[in-house]
Amino acid sequence: MLPDKNVYLIGFMGTGKTVAGKLLADRLGRSFVEMDEEIERREGKKIVDIFSQRGEDYFRKVEKLVLKEIAGKNNLVVSCGGGVVIDPENLKILKETGIVVRLDADCGVIYERTKKHTHRPLLNVADPQAKIKEILDKRERFYRQAHHSIDTSFIPVNRVVEKIVEILEK
């Protein structure tokens, strides 16, 4: 019997949170929530535009409000924004209201998966691979606090979903 807690997928962009999350939600018969999409819907603009027009601090405030609302529900599969965990209060909310699964991947794999995406505001820089490593290094201590971790670098998404289901069934 699976717990009715939410399943929160955390990790850096390009680790497969959204793709795996949608498949996992289908597999479990749960609703899927993509936090960044929810923020865009509420704000009426793309994440990249929120960052450029209002700044990261504003984005993080909206992100916290969305997380608190999501955390008040059960039986969801949630793809969290990559930086949601850098706020200790957010991390506490995630851990108390759900099962937190970190999806991880090698820097090179992340770069290959994200290099064509212009909607990634944190990677719109001269050397995106160096930026990926820098951000991963800064966030590692937060990501490490997940209940479980899966490296998605070289396994297909259906295997990622199977691993998450195995975790939930224990």
Secondary structure, 3 states (H helix, E strand, C coil): CCCCCEEEEECCCCCCHHHHHHHHHHHHCCEEEEHHHHHHHHHCCCHHHHHHHHCHHHHHHHHHHHHHHHHCCCCEEEECCCCHHHCHHHHHHHHHHEEEEEEECCHHHHHHHHCCCCCCHHHCCCCHHHHHHHHHHHHHHHHCCCCEEEECCCCCHHHHHHHHHHHHHC
